[in-house]
């Protein structure tokens, strides 16, 4: 059965792909403009579906995303694959005209990375949970974000 979603729901998957492809979260100013020279490396993106999945972008020379299921590594995928998928998904979201629509190519990639739903289960109001490395303080906080 195909996954269908509206632009907002597909945007959550786009955000997941974009973050894993970039491997960083950029800071923004008071006008929500990206501050290019201020960013936080992503240590993990945590997604709770039926099982707990952790996606860890590796900034090293191999630029891979390490995917763990319940603490056990299950695969490695090139960060560039996430970049390519994010770009295509953004194009598809922008050109969609229906209220809800399927995106079979995105759905296939989602399945390959153990992502089976558009919205991860959440115990609070966050859409995505990320552990970043704050280079200034050396801390690695778990942050929750709402995607709009």
Secondary structure, DSSP 4 states (H G I P E B T S, - for coil): ---EE-HHHHHHHHHHHHHHHH-EEEEE-TTS-EEEEEEEEEEEEEEESSSEEEEEE--STT-EEEEEETTEEEEEEEHHHHHHHHHHHHHHHHH--SSSEE-HHHHHHHHHTT---SS---SSS-SEEEEEE-TTT----EEEE---
